[in-house]
């Protein structure tokens, strides 16, 4: 009995030592596979520490600024000095034989200031090589006097009306038309450096002339001549 009791105690102690910790290897594998964020520190399972990531999603701003938002323009704080304004001439479209709009884009070095556009502050001229075709100094009425706001962030457009003709000191309305071809527009604030641009004076569209058919009657026969039903004897 003593021997059997001793054997039973040895067997029980062996079973207890082999089964310590509880759970089967399969259970532990399933827990590990289903919990990839778990890690063991000193035998205790716990969540992995959060690591910084360098993916593109985290480099973008959390609240991107919307596109198409209108830009708030500065308000003028005083008058512009003449040497603070730059004139960029442009000619959107030009056809010979008619009025041409010469667009002058004004930009300044201040956030915003006021400027008076007039024949005394701005000059524009059209040339072809060394040939002086037209000048606002010959035709000062082409520049309408106006007070505008000139900004550094966005240009201010001023339109000068060119008749499309050559000019003389009298700005004669009977002067010859400028012929189709390539020209230069030069413009500046008086006393500042001028800028120029090349533009093309296109041919005017050709008029389409349609001849109207007038049926006529052959004398003495009453036969109508002309049109689809004209007799062969006409």
C-alpha positions in Angstrom: 0.0 0.0 0.0 2.8 2.4 0.8 4.5 1.5 -2.5 1.3 2.0 -4.5 0.6 5.3 -2.7 4.1 6.5 -3.5 3.8 5.6 -7.2 0.4 7.3 -7.4 1.9 10.5 -5.9 4.8 10.4 -8.4 2.4 10.0 -11.3 0.2 12.8 -10.2 3.1 15.1 -9.7 4.4 14.3 -13.2 1.0 15.1 -14.8 0.8 18.3 -12.9 4.2 19.4 -14.1 3.5 18.5 -17.8 0.2 20.5 -17.8 1.3 23.7 -16.1 0.3 27.0 -17.8 -3.0 25.5 -19.2 -4.2 25.5 -22.7 -2.9 23.6 -25.7 -0.3 24.7 -28.3 -3.1 24.9 -30.9 -5.0 27.4 -28.8 -1.9 29.5 -28.3 -1.2 29.5 -32.1 -4.8 30.6 -32.8 -4.5 33.5 -30.4 -1.2 34.6 -31.9 -2.6 34.4 -35.5 -5.7 36.2 -34.7 -4.0 38.9 -32.6 -1.0 40.1 -34.7 -0.6 43.2 -32.5 0.1 41.2 -29.4 3.6 40.8 -28.0 5.1 39.3 -25.0 7.1 41.2 -22.4 8.5 39.1 -19.6 5.9 36.4 -20.4 2.9 38.8 -20.3 1.0 39.5 -23.5 0.1 43.1 -24.4 -0.5 45.4 -27.3 2.4 46.5 -29.5 3.6 50.0 -29.0 2.5 52.5 -31.6 5.2 53.2 -34.1 5.4 56.3 -36.3 4.6 55.7 -40.0 6.0 57.3 -43.1 3.2 56.4 -45.5 1.8 59.0 -47.9 -1.5 59.2 -46.0 0.1 60.6 -42.9 2.1 63.2 -44.8 -1.0 64.9 -46.2 -2.6 67.7 -44.2 -5.6 66.4 -42.2 -7.7 69.2 -43.5 -6.6 70.1 -47.1 -7.5 73.6 -48.2 -10.3 73.7 -50.7 -9.5 74.6 -54.3 -11.2 77.5 -56.1 -11.5 79.7 -53.1 -11.6 83.4 -54.1 -8.5 85.3 -53.3 -9.1 88.2 -50.9 -7.5 91.3 -52.6 -5.9 94.0 -50.6 -7.6 97.4 -50.2 -5.7 100.5 -51.4 -3.9 102.5 -48.7 -2.9 105.5 -50.9 -1.9 106.7 -54.3 0.7 104.9 -56.5 3.9 106.4 -57.5 4.5 106.4 -61.3 7.7 104.4 -61.0 5.9 101.7 -59.0 3.7 100.6 -61.9 4.6 98.1 -64.7 2.6 98.0 -67.9 2.3 94.8 -69.8 0.6 95.3 -73.2 -1.6 92.6 -74.8 -3.8 92.4 -77.9 -6.4 89.7 -77.5 -7.7 89.9 -81.1 -7.1 92.3 -84.0 -8.7 92.6 -87.4 -7.8 95.1 -90.0 -10.4 97.7 -91.1 -11.9 98.3 -87.7 -11.4 99.2 -84.1 -8.9 97.3 -82.1 -8.8 97.0 -78.3 -5.3 97.4 -76.8 -5.3 95.9 -73.3 -2.8 97.3 -70.8 -2.2 95.2 -67.7 -1.1 97.3 -64.7 0.7 95.8 -61.8 2.4 97.5 -58.8 4.9 96.7 -56.1 2.5 97.7 -53.2 -0.3 95.4 -52.1 -2.8 97.9 -53.4 -2.8 101.6 -54.4 -4.9 104.0 -56.5 -3.8 105.3 -59.9 -5.3 107.8 -62.3 -5.3 106.6 -65.9 -5.2 109.4 -68.3 -3.3 110.8 -71.4 -0.9 112.4 -69.0 0.1 109.2 -67.2 0.0 106.4 -69.8 1.3 106.3 -73.4 0.8 103.5 -76.0 1.9 103.3 -79.6 1.7 100.8 -82.5 4.7 100.3 -84.8 5.8 98.2 -87.7 9.6 98.0 -87.8 10.6 101.7 -87.8 7.3 102.8 -89.2 5.2 104.6 -86.5 1.6 103.6 -87.2 -0.4 105.0 -84.3 0.2 106.7 -81.0 -2.0 107.7 -78.1 -0.1 111.0 -78.0 -1.6 111.8 -81.4 -5.0 110.6 -80.3 -5.3 111.3 -76.6 -9.0 110.7 -76.5 -8.3 107.0 -77.0 -7.3 106.8 -73.3 -10.4 107.3 -71.0 -9.6 109.1 -67.8 -10.4 106.8 -64.8 -9.2 106.0 -61.3 -8.2 102.4 -60.8 -6.7 100.2 -58.1 -3.4 98.7 -58.9 -2.2 95.6 -57.0 0.8 93.4 -56.8 -1.2 90.2 -56.6 -3.3 90.6 -59.7 -3.1 92.8 -62.8 -5.6 95.5 -63.5 -6.7 95.8 -67.2 -7.0 99.1 -68.9 -8.4 99.1 -72.5 -7.2 101.7 -75.0 -9.2 102.0 -78.1 -7.3 102.1 -81.4 -9.3 103.1 -84.5 -7.2 100.8 -86.7 -6.0 103.7 -88.8 -2.7 105.5 -89.0 -2.4 108.6 -86.8 -1.1 112.1 -87.4 -0.9 115.1 -85.2 -4.6 115.9 -85.9 -5.7 112.3 -85.4 -7.4 112.5 -88.7 -10.3 110.1 -89.3 -9.5 110.1 -93.0 -6.1 108.5 -92.4 -5.3 105.2 -94.1 -6.2 101.9 -92.5 -3.3 99.8 -91.1 -2.8 96.9 -93.5 -3.0 93.2 -92.3 0.3 92.0 -90.9 2.4 91.9 -87.8 2.8 94.9 -85.5 4.3 95.8 -82.1 2.4 97.5 -79.3 4.5 99.4 -76.8 3.1 100.9 -73.6 4.4 102.4 -70.4 3.6 104.7 -67.6 5.1 108.1 -68.6 8.6 108.2 -67.2 8.9 104.5 -66.7 10.5 101.7 -68.8 8.2 100.6 -71.7 7.2 97.0 -72.6 6.1 95.8 -75.9 4.4 92.8 -77.5 4.0 91.6 -81.0 0.5 91.0 -82.5 -1.0 90.1 -85.8 -3.6 92.3 -87.6 -5.7 89.7 -89.4 -7.5 90.0 -92.7 -11.2 91.0 -92.3 -13.6 88.2 -93.2 -14.6 88.3 -96.9 -18.2 89.3 -97.7 -20.2 86.5 -99.3 -22.1 87.9 -102.3 -25.2 85.9 -103.4 -26.7 86.7 -106.8 -30.5 86.5 -106.9 -32.0 84.9 -110.1 -34.7 86.9 -111.7 -36.8 84.9 -114.3 -37.5 86.7 -117.5 -40.1 86.1 -120.2 -39.2 85.6 -123.9 -40.9 88.1 -126.0 -43.8 86.8 -128.1 -43.8 83.3 -126.6 -44.9 83.7 -123.0 -42.1 81.3 -122.1 -40.5 81.9 -118.8 -36.7 81.9 -119.0 -34.4 81.2 -116.0 -34.8 78.9 -113.1 -35.1 75.1 -113.1 -38.1 75.2 -115.5 -36.4 77.2 -118.2 -37.3 76.2 -121.7 -34.5 75.0 -124.0 -35.4 77.7 -126.5 -34.4 80.5 -124.1 
